[in-house]
Amino acid sequence: MDPESVLVLHGPVTRDEVAGLCDVVRGLAHSSGVVVCDVGGLGPPGLAHVELLARLELAARRGGGRIRLRDPDPALRALLGLVGLRLQVEGEVEEGEPAGGVEEAVETGDAAP
């Protein structure tokens, strides 16, 4: 796989553009696995952005990968959380993985699972 790909999104994105962006993301995900979506230029967040990102994540998964957000507005992150859409954000530890530099250790006397 190639290193992750970057897709810069500028707003507003029209409904007609969404299908084309999904095709691009699906292709990038197929070749690189992770598509970084730079969302800093989308403008004020709204439900249209949530729908766009949900569709892009679905397209990436269909291509065998996923998307990672770069530079999301705090209000967009809050809106994504409100609707239950959990997307990885660049610079954050992926759920279920230890933070960098953190080692898991077993102390003597701990019961084995």
Buried (B, 14 or more C-beta within 10 A) or exposed (E): EEEBBBBEBEBEBEEEEBEEBBEBBBBBBBEBBBBBBBBBEBBEBBEBBBBBBBBBBBBBBEBEBBBBBBBBBEEBBEBBEEEEEEBBBBEEEEEEEEEEEEEEEEEEEEEEE
